[in-house]
Amino acid sequence: MKIGMFILYLFVSAIAFGQKPVQKISITHLTQNFYVCTSYGYPDDKSPAYPANSLFAVTDKGIILVNTPWGDEQTQQLIDSVKQRFNKKIIFCVATHFHDDCVGGLDVLKRQGAKTYSSKQTYALAKKENNELPQYTFARDTTFNIAGITLQTYYPGAGHTQDNIVIWLPQQRILFGGCLVKSLEATTKGFTGDADLTQWPLTIKNVASRYKAARYLIPGHLAWQGGTKQLNHTLQILSKK
């Protein structure tokens, strides 16, 4: 069977058995040696593929990653892509909360030798949900210094989830807000099944107060243009009934 026909067969078979086709990731340059990886997942059976953002830095020693792509297959795509493009392996990953769009590829990363981290709260919630788990945990706000890159974790309070943290890279003034922060493209709160809607606005205000110097702000989903304006936009969305 020719390759093209075989791929078509797999695609049609997936549809026939109700399986969603695996999407292709995309990689976009952010600044200096930093890139955003966009992967795709299916929030429910009726929704089309929805984009999720991961952040990574290319260093002499390897790739430093914030949040896995959405699932094992797309995480493997990222592993293959950075190997081909930069001749580097992923050596470190930190997850910002327990949902699959953050931890869904941790097992693949562990198998290829990356050290994987999350907060203890994220670990406990991921374990409860039978989601993939990191190797290592931290109990409080922590600073990582890896291959010349500084990452600072900060827990500002509950919001999208009870455990959501943000990641601050002070040298580049990059703030990874994750799903706590809504893109300017977002018009709704999104999934709120694990959210604390009362605390969420206060948590956003904590982030806004702490990171006024942020040059880039990467939300968990959709486009990241707009910088810290996305924090006010999140508050506006949260104020809607």
Backbone bond lengths (Angstrom), bond angles and torsions (degrees), N, CA, C in turn:
res aa  C-N    CA-C-N  psi(-1)  N-CA   C-N-CA  omega(-1)  CA-C   N-CA-C  phi
1 M - - - 1.467 - - 1.528 109.27 -
2 K 1.331 117.98 131.49 1.446 120.72 179.91 1.525 110.53 -67.44
3 I 1.362 114.74 154.44 1.460 119.97 -175.08 1.526 111.83 -57.92
4 G 1.337 116.89 -46.07 1.456 120.53 -178.81 1.510 112.17 -58.97
5 M 1.328 116.40 -44.20 1.461 120.48 178.93 1.511 111.79 -66.66
6 F 1.355 115.77 -34.92 1.461 119.68 -179.93 1.530 110.71 -66.44
7 I 1.341 116.68 -43.10 1.455 120.57 178.37 1.525 110.29 -62.76
8 L 1.331 116.09 -43.03 1.462 120.00 178.07 1.521 110.70 -61.69
9 Y 1.325 116.27 -39.16 1.463 120.89 178.53 1.527 110.59 -61.49
10 L 1.327 115.90 -44.44 1.468 119.14 180.00 1.519 111.13 -63.81
11 F 1.330 115.74 -40.74 1.467 120.05 -179.63 1.524 111.05 -63.59
12 V 1.334 115.99 -47.63 1.463 120.06 -179.56 1.524 110.75 -65.40
13 S 1.323 116.63 -37.89 1.458 120.29 178.87 1.515 111.15 -63.03
14 A 1.342 115.92 -40.31 1.466 120.03 179.67 1.526 110.43 -62.22
15 I 1.331 116.00 -42.82 1.465 119.80 178.94 1.523 110.65 -65.22
16 A 1.336 115.77 -41.73 1.464 120.49 -177.10 1.516 111.58 -61.98
17 F 1.330 116.80 -35.24 1.463 120.45 -178.17 1.520 111.90 -96.98
18 G 1.342 117.27 12.95 1.453 120.50 174.96 1.512 114.21 76.97
19 Q 1.321 118.08 15.54 1.457 121.05 -179.91 1.520 109.42 -93.39
20 K 1.324 115.52 143.51 1.449 120.29 178.35 1.531 109.29 -84.53
21 P 1.335 118.46 136.14 1.464 120.10 178.46 1.522 111.49 -67.43
22 V 1.324 116.66 145.13 1.450 121.57 177.45 1.525 109.13 -72.44
23 Q 1.316 116.71 130.41 1.459 121.66 -178.49 1.530 110.65 -84.82
24 K 1.319 116.18 164.99 1.455 121.76 175.47 1.518 109.32 -96.83
25 I 1.316 116.31 134.25 1.455 120.56 177.40 1.531 109.83 -72.05
26 S 1.328 115.69 162.25 1.458 121.35 170.03 1.522 108.64 -129.65
27 I 1.316 116.75 150.17 1.457 123.05 -179.19 1.523 108.61 -123.09
28 T 1.338 115.94 127.16 1.462 121.99 -177.31 1.522 109.52 -124.96
29 H 1.315 116.29 132.30 1.470 120.10 178.46 1.528 109.75 -69.52
30 L 1.341 116.16 135.17 1.462 122.04 178.95 1.526 110.90 -102.16
31 T 1.331 116.27 -64.37 1.457 121.95 178.41 1.523 108.56 -165.72
32 Q 1.331 116.70 145.92 1.458 121.51 179.01 1.533 109.59 49.90
33 N 1.340 116.86 -122.11 1.457 121.29 -178.53 1.535 111.95 -101.76
34 F 1.323 116.95 26.86 1.463 122.12 -178.21 1.526 110.62 -110.38
35 Y 1.330 114.49 141.98 1.460 121.79 -176.89 1.532 109.72 -138.22
36 V 1.324 115.42 152.13 1.461 121.36 172.12 1.520 108.32 -106.21
37 C 1.320 115.85 128.91 1.464 122.12 173.74 1.521 108.18 -102.00
38 T 1.323 116.10 124.88 1.460 120.90 177.02 1.522 109.44 -105.70
39 S 1.314 115.24 122.31 1.465 121.68 176.04 1.528 108.17 -117.76
40 Y 1.325 117.15 179.08 1.462 120.01 -171.88 1.527 110.68 -139.89
41 G 1.327 113.59 140.50 1.455 119.98 176.58 1.514 110.50 -137.67
42 Y 1.322 115.28 175.69 1.458 121.78 -177.83 1.521 108.88 -117.75
43 P 1.340 117.95 104.03 1.463 120.73 -178.06 1.519 113.55 -58.77
44 D 1.341 116.58 -33.04 1.459 120.96 177.48 1.526 108.52 -156.76
45 D 1.329 116.48 -179.96 1.465 121.11 -175.14 1.524 113.27 -68.52
46 K 1.322 117.53 -21.25 1.461 120.57 -174.82 1.526 112.89 -97.60
47 S 1.330 117.45 -21.04 1.461 120.59 -173.35 1.525 111.80 -84.95
48 P 1.331 116.79 147.36 1.473 119.86 173.11 1.518 110.54 -72.57
49 A 1.322 116.25 173.10 1.461 120.49 178.74 1.525 110.31 -58.11
50 Y 1.331 115.17 137.12 1.465 121.63 -174.50 1.527 109.05 -120.92
51 P 1.347 118.22 133.28 1.465 120.24 -173.88 1.526 113.66 -78.25
52 A 1.327 115.67 144.21 1.465 122.84 175.36 1.524 108.60 -131.39
53 N 1.326 116.12 145.10 1.462 121.79 -175.47 1.521 112.79 -104.97
54 S 1.322 115.13 133.79 1.463 123.50 166.24 1.527 106.77 -118.10
55 L 1.316 116.32 158.19 1.461 121.72 179.28 1.516 108.69 -122.96
56 F 1.338 117.56 137.60 1.456 117.69 174.58 1.523 111.74 -142.10
57 A 1.325 114.34 153.72 1.461 122.91 178.07 1.517 108.87 -119.10
58 V 1.320 115.68 139.16 1.459 122.09 176.71 1.519 108.57 -96.88
59 T 1.330 117.42 120.50 1.452 122.16 179.19 1.526 109.46 -123.92
60 D 1.333 115.89 169.69 1.460 120.16 178.55 1.528 111.92 -60.70
61 K 1.330 116.59 -29.23 1.463 120.92 -175.84 1.522 113.66 -93.54
62 G 1.330 116.82 -11.54 1.455 119.46 -179.90 1.519 111.91 145.64
63 I 1.324 115.49 -170.79 1.464 122.89 -175.39 1.527 110.10 -96.46
64 I 1.331 115.47 131.86 1.464 122.62 175.20 1.528 107.62 -106.37
65 L 1.321 117.13 126.89 1.471 122.16 -168.71 1.531 111.24 -123.99
66 V 1.331 115.27 138.09 1.466 121.89 170.87 1.524 107.70 -112.18
67 N 1.305 116.61 114.63 1.468 125.94 -177.28 1.529 111.79 70.56
68 T 1.302 115.33 133.70 1.457 120.24 174.84 1.520 109.65 -73.73
69 P 1.323 118.13 155.15 1.466 119.40 163.49 1.533 109.75 -58.57
70 W 1.307 116.27 169.01 1.466 122.26 -168.84 1.530 110.61 -80.23
71 G 1.318 116.56 82.45 1.458 121.16 175.31 1.515 113.37 111.37
72 D 1.334 115.27 163.76 1.462 121.49 -176.05 1.525 112.29 -61.36
73 E 1.330 117.06 -43.15 1.467 119.92 -175.16 1.522 112.05 -63.50
74 Q 1.344 116.28 -44.77 1.461 119.19 -178.79 1.532 111.52 -74.79
75 T 1.323 117.00 -28.75 1.464 119.05 173.31 1.522 110.19 -65.53
76 Q 1.333 116.98 -39.04 1.463 120.02 176.09 1.533 110.08 -64.21
77 Q 1.329 116.81 -37.08 1.462 119.28 175.52 1.527 111.02 -58.33
78 L 1.335 116.78 -42.26 1.464 119.89 179.50 1.522 110.47 -66.29
79 I 1.320 117.50 -42.89 1.465 121.20 177.03 1.524 110.30 -55.50
80 D 1.328 115.63 -47.34 1.468 120.45 -179.21 1.531 111.37 -66.78
81 S 1.327 116.78 -38.91 1.458 120.94 -176.58 1.525 112.05 -66.89
82 V 1.337 116.90 -45.30 1.469 118.57 -178.43 1.524 111.18 -71.82
83 K 1.323 116.58 -27.85 1.468 119.61 174.98 1.520 110.07 -66.67
84 Q 1.334 116.31 -43.92 1.463 120.52 -178.74 1.525 111.70 -72.48
85 R 1.324 116.84 -41.96 1.463 120.97 -173.04 1.529 113.15 -81.24
86 F 1.350 116.66 -39.37 1.461 120.30 -174.32 1.527 113.35 -117.77
87 N 1.335 116.05 -5.82 1.463 121.63 -174.19 1.526 110.90 56.05
88 K 1.332 115.94 44.70 1.459 122.63 -178.63 1.523 110.56 -130.35
89 K 1.327 115.19 154.31 1.455 122.42 172.22 1.521 109.69 -104.11
90 I 1.322 116.94 153.24 1.460 121.17 172.40 1.526 107.58 -76.79
91 I 1.332 116.09 123.05 1.465 120.69 -175.73 1.522 113.09 -109.53
92 F 1.342 117.10 -14.23 1.473 120.76 -173.65 1.516 108.87 -153.80
93 C 1.335 115.83 140.05 1.465 120.91 173.37 1.521 109.29 -145.85
94 V 1.326 116.47 135.41 1.464 121.60 172.86 1.527 107.89 -121.65
95 A 1.332 116.26 134.44 1.463 122.38 -178.96 1.528 109.75 -100.87
96 T 1.338 116.81 140.04 1.458 120.18 -174.63 1.530 114.34 -93.53
97 H 1.325 118.60 -17.05 1.461 121.24 167.99 1.522 109.23 -163.33
98 F 1.318 118.19 -177.02 1.464 121.38 -163.38 1.523 115.24 -89.96
99 H 1.312 118.89 -3.73 1.463 120.66 -178.12 1.527 111.60 -71.63
100 D 1.341 114.97 161.97 1.468 120.94 -175.21 1.531 113.64 -63.99
101 D 1.327 117.57 -24.24 1.461 118.53 178.90 1.530 112.28 -76.92
102 C 1.324 116.31 2.06 1.474 122.02 175.68 1.524 112.55 -120.08
103 V 1.323 116.77 -35.11 1.473 120.93 -173.80 1.528 112.19 -116.04
104 G 1.327 117.64 -0.27 1.461 121.48 -170.03 1.511 116.43 -65.51
105 G 1.331 118.77 -7.02 1.459 120.89 177.17 1.511 114.28 -124.18
106 L 1.332 117.16 15.11 1.472 120.02 -176.00 1.525 112.59 -61.52
107 D 1.323 117.64 -36.64 1.472 119.79 -178.75 1.528 111.30 -64.06
108 V 1.331 116.47 -40.26 1.461 120.34 177.74 1.525 110.59 -63.83
109 L 1.330 116.34 -42.80 1.467 120.24 179.44 1.528 111.43 -63.13
110 K 1.315 116.11 -42.00 1.473 119.64 179.84 1.524 111.01 -62.66
111 R 1.328 116.75 -39.46 1.461 120.07 -179.01 1.525 112.22 -65.76
112 Q 1.330 117.14 -28.13 1.462 118.29 -179.98 1.534 112.49 -97.34
113 G 1.344 116.30 10.64 1.459 120.90 168.45 1.507 116.77 100.66
114 A 1.334 118.83 3.11 1.457 120.54 179.49 1.526 110.70 -74.95
115 K 1.325 116.61 147.14 1.454 122.02 171.78 1.527 107.61 -88.53
116 T 1.329 116.35 129.18 1.463 121.05 -173.78 1.524 110.11 -119.29
117 Y 1.340 116.01 137.93 1.455 122.52 -172.83 1.528 111.49 -134.14
118 S 1.341 114.14 153.87 1.464 121.46 165.80 1.524 107.15 -157.75
119 S 1.331 115.61 172.25 1.464 118.65 171.94 1.524 109.49 -69.26
120 K 1.321 115.53 160.85 1.468 119.78 176.95 1.526 110.93 -62.15
121 Q 1.329 116.60 -35.69 1.454 120.32 179.21 1.527 110.79 -65.34
122 T 1.322 116.83 -42.20 1.461 120.31 177.14 1.521 110.93 -62.96
123 Y 1.318 116.80 -43.57 1.467 121.25 178.60 1.529 110.44 -57.03
124 A 1.335 116.24 -47.12 1.465 120.19 -177.16 1.524 111.51 -63.96
125 L 1.329 117.18 -41.97 1.468 120.38 -179.66 1.527 111.39 -70.44
126 A 1.327 116.62 -38.86 1.466 119.59 177.22 1.525 110.98 -63.60
127 K 1.323 116.07 -40.97 1.471 120.24 178.73 1.528 110.49 -63.98
128 K 1.312 117.09 -41.48 1.466 121.80 178.86 1.520 111.37 -60.88
129 E 1.339 116.62 -35.52 1.465 121.99 -178.55 1.528 113.12 -90.13
130 N 1.325 116.52 2.55 1.472 121.98 -175.64 1.522 112.16 59.65
131 N 1.325 116.13 33.86 1.461 121.31 174.40 1.524 109.50 -88.56
132 E 1.306 116.44 168.99 1.457 120.11 -179.04 1.530 110.51 -67.28
133 L 1.335 115.60 148.84 1.457 121.48 -171.49 1.529 111.74 -118.44
134 P 1.337 116.77 146.20 1.462 120.07 174.30 1.524 111.19 -77.93
135 Q 1.319 115.27 167.07 1.463 120.25 176.04 1.520 112.10 -78.21
136 Y 1.335 116.09 -36.15 1.467 121.27 -170.50 1.525 110.20 -127.25
137 T 1.332 115.41 153.29 1.464 120.96 179.08 1.526 110.50 -133.17
138 F 1.331 115.35 161.92 1.458 121.66 172.70 1.524 107.76 -131.31
139 A 1.324 115.42 148.19 1.456 120.79 -172.42 1.523 113.11 -94.52
140 R 1.326 117.15 -20.59 1.463 121.05 -176.49 1.517 109.07 -144.74
141 D 1.327 116.83 177.31 1.461 120.80 179.06 1.525 109.75 -53.61
142 T 1.330 115.45 130.96 1.460 121.70 -168.61 1.517 110.36 -134.16
143 T 1.331 115.72 145.52 1.465 121.73 174.27 1.522 109.36 -109.88
144 F 1.327 116.13 127.65 1.455 122.93 174.64 1.521 108.65 -107.51
145 N 1.321 116.72 133.82 1.462 122.14 172.96 1.525 107.49 -119.68
146 I 1.334 115.64 108.45 1.455 121.08 -172.82 1.521 109.33 -132.98
147 A 1.303 116.38 119.54 1.468 122.20 174.01 1.533 112.23 51.43
148 G 1.332 116.28 40.03 1.449 120.99 178.16 1.519 115.18 84.96
149 I 1.330 117.32 0.04 1.468 122.55 179.59 1.526 108.92 -106.60
150 T 1.322 116.39 131.41 1.463 121.65 175.53 1.519 109.65 -104.49
151 L 1.340 115.95 125.86 1.464 122.19 174.78 1.519 108.06 -121.09
152 Q 1.319 116.28 129.38 1.459 121.37 178.09 1.521 109.08 -116.95
153 T 1.320 116.94 124.80 1.462 120.53 177.07 1.526 109.34 -90.14
154 Y 1.313 116.39 145.98 1.467 121.34 179.18 1.517 108.76 -143.69
155 Y 1.336 115.01 127.11 1.455 120.46 174.26 1.526 108.00 -99.63
156 P 1.342 118.14 106.74 1.461 121.12 -176.06 1.520 114.18 -89.23
157 G 1.335 116.76 -6.57 1.452 121.83 -176.46 1.521 110.68 127.02
158 A 1.307 115.73 172.75 1.468 120.76 -179.36 1.526 110.33 -70.75
159 G 1.333 115.46 156.08 1.456 120.59 178.41 1.511 110.08 -166.33
160 H 1.333 116.54 -103.51 1.463 121.02 175.19 1.524 110.11 -58.18
161 T 1.329 115.88 -38.39 1.464 123.22 172.17 1.525 108.56 -139.80
162 Q 1.319 115.93 172.31 1.461 120.12 177.66 1.521 112.29 -69.65
163 D 1.321 116.96 -24.62 1.470 120.94 -169.78 1.514 114.38 -107.55
164 N 1.341 118.80 -0.01 1.467 119.82 -170.54 1.527 112.91 -59.39
165 I 1.340 114.97 129.12 1.455 121.58 174.76 1.532 108.65 -116.07
166 V 1.331 115.44 164.84 1.461 120.88 171.54 1.526 107.56 -116.63
167 I 1.329 115.39 159.99 1.466 121.92 -179.62 1.526 108.66 -120.93
168 W 1.320 116.02 127.36 1.458 121.88 -178.85 1.527 109.34 -113.75
169 L 1.327 115.01 130.05 1.459 121.96 176.10 1.532 107.08 -113.60
170 P 1.325 117.18 93.17 1.467 120.68 -168.84 1.521 114.43 -64.55
171 Q 1.321 117.45 -33.19 1.466 119.35 -177.66 1.514 111.40 -65.12
172 Q 1.327 116.37 -36.36 1.473 121.13 -178.24 1.530 112.20 -101.28
173 R 1.329 115.95 -6.67 1.475 122.18 -177.87 1.527 110.79 58.04
174 I 1.333 114.57 41.56 1.466 121.72 176.43 1.524 108.40 -102.37
175 L 1.312 116.68 128.77 1.457 122.21 174.65 1.526 108.03 -114.44
176 F 1.327 115.83 120.49 1.466 120.21 173.61 1.523 106.72 -94.94
177 G 1.340 114.93 106.37 1.466 119.87 -176.08 1.512 113.46 -87.02
178 G 1.339 116.94 -20.29 1.455 120.07 -179.32 1.516 111.67 62.01
179 C 1.309 116.50 -156.27 1.461 121.98 -173.64 1.528 113.40 -73.89
180 L 1.312 116.32 -6.06 1.467 120.35 172.45 1.522 110.72 -65.02
181 V 1.338 116.72 -30.54 1.462 123.15 -174.41 1.529 109.85 -107.71
182 K 1.320 116.16 136.35 1.465 121.62 179.89 1.526 109.86 -98.31
183 S 1.314 115.60 134.52 1.454 122.71 174.98 1.528 110.71 -62.77
184 L 1.337 116.25 155.04 1.462 119.80 174.00 1.526 111.39 -61.31
185 E 1.340 117.05 -20.91 1.466 120.66 176.97 1.527 112.31 -76.58
186 A 1.315 116.92 -19.81 1.473 120.49 -175.59 1.524 110.33 -73.57
187 T 1.323 115.92 142.63 1.465 121.57 178.48 1.525 112.63 -121.11
188 T 1.332 116.92 -8.72 1.465 121.30 179.85 1.524 109.77 -133.46
189 K 1.307 115.88 170.41 1.458 121.70 178.47 1.517 111.90 -70.54
190 G 1.331 117.74 -17.53 1.451 120.16 -175.46 1.517 110.98 74.18
191 F 1.329 116.03 -153.42 1.455 120.50 -178.78 1.524 110.40 -69.40
192 T 1.323 117.03 125.49 1.471 121.51 -178.46 1.521 112.46 -123.37
193 G 1.335 116.66 16.59 1.465 119.98 -177.51 1.512 114.44 -62.32
194 D 1.332 117.36 -24.23 1.464 121.32 178.96 1.528 111.48 -116.88
195 A 1.330 116.57 15.25 1.466 120.92 -172.49 1.522 112.13 -87.88
196 D 1.339 113.95 157.95 1.458 122.74 168.62 1.529 105.94 -112.65
197 L 1.324 116.52 92.78 1.457 121.25 -172.68 1.521 112.70 -70.68
198 T 1.321 117.55 -21.71 1.462 121.15 177.24 1.526 110.76 -76.22
199 Q 1.312 116.95 -42.89 1.457 121.82 -176.89 1.527 112.66 -80.57
200 W 1.308 117.16 -28.07 1.477 121.57 -171.54 1.537 113.38 -51.48
201 P 1.342 120.31 -49.00 1.473 118.99 178.70 1.525 112.96 -59.80
202 L 1.312 117.93 -39.52 1.465 121.17 178.44 1.520 110.64 -64.30
203 T 1.323 115.91 -37.19 1.464 121.15 179.14 1.526 110.83 -65.88
204 I 1.322 116.37 -42.24 1.471 120.37 177.24 1.525 110.36 -61.69
205 K 1.316 117.62 -40.16 1.463 121.23 177.98 1.526 111.10 -64.05
206 N 1.325 117.54 -34.96 1.465 120.84 175.59 1.525 110.78 -62.61
207 V 1.336 115.62 -42.84 1.460 120.32 178.66 1.524 110.51 -64.90
208 A 1.330 116.53 -45.43 1.463 121.03 -178.53 1.522 111.52 -61.04
209 S 1.308 116.88 -39.51 1.460 121.35 -179.50 1.524 111.91 -68.94
210 R 1.315 116.33 -35.64 1.464 121.23 -173.94 1.530 112.72 -81.67
211 Y 1.338 117.39 -32.17 1.467 120.42 -170.29 1.525 112.12 -120.79
212 K 1.302 116.43 50.40 1.465 121.14 178.23 1.524 111.63 -64.57
213 A 1.337 116.71 -24.63 1.467 120.84 -176.80 1.519 113.36 -86.68
214 A 1.333 117.56 2.32 1.466 119.99 -176.79 1.528 110.68 -61.98
215 R 1.321 115.37 131.84 1.469 121.32 176.69 1.520 110.86 -93.64
216 Y 1.326 116.03 -37.76 1.466 122.55 178.50 1.522 108.34 -123.54
217 L 1.311 116.04 140.16 1.460 121.72 176.55 1.521 107.93 -133.14
218 I 1.321 116.08 116.65 1.463 121.75 -176.40 1.532 109.25 -102.75
219 P 1.345 117.74 113.75 1.463 120.35 175.25 1.521 110.55 -80.11
220 G 1.305 116.24 171.40 1.456 120.32 -178.46 1.512 113.78 -70.18
221 H 1.345 117.06 -27.72 1.460 121.08 -175.05 1.528 110.22 -141.42
222 L 1.323 114.72 153.81 1.459 123.17 175.28 1.532 111.44 67.55
223 A 1.340 116.58 -168.03 1.467 122.02 -172.15 1.527 111.59 -69.81
224 W 1.324 115.89 155.34 1.469 121.28 -177.27 1.521 112.65 -113.48
225 Q 1.322 118.89 4.36 1.450 119.85 177.17 1.533 109.48 -65.08
226 G 1.317 115.77 142.58 1.464 119.19 178.59 1.510 113.52 121.83
227 G 1.327 117.75 -12.51 1.460 120.43 176.21 1.514 112.65 54.66
228 T 1.333 116.51 -136.56 1.460 121.00 -175.98 1.528 112.83 -72.55
229 K 1.341 118.15 -8.22 1.464 119.88 173.55 1.532 110.53 -59.58
230 Q 1.317 115.96 -24.14 1.460 120.32 179.67 1.533 112.11 -65.53
231 L 1.317 117.00 -23.91 1.468 120.21 177.56 1.518 110.60 -69.57
232 N 1.334 117.56 -46.18 1.468 120.47 175.98 1.521 110.88 -64.18
233 H 1.321 115.57 -37.56 1.471 119.38 178.26 1.529 110.21 -62.82
234 T 1.326 116.63 -40.32 1.467 120.50 177.19 1.517 110.59 -60.79
235 L 1.332 116.74 -43.45 1.468 120.10 178.67 1.527 111.09 -61.95
236 Q 1.330 116.62 -38.97 1.457 120.03 178.55 1.525 111.50 -63.80
237 I 1.325 116.49 -42.96 1.457 120.51 178.27 1.534 110.43 -63.86
238 L 1.321 116.72 -42.27 1.458 120.53 -178.02 1.533 112.40 -67.34
239 S 1.335 116.39 -23.32 1.461 120.08 -178.99 1.529 112.30 -79.34
240 K 1.348 116.17 -13.66 1.454 119.87 -179.58 1.525 110.42 -74.04
241 K 1.296 116.47 140.38 1.456 121.25 178.66 1.515 110.89 -86.54
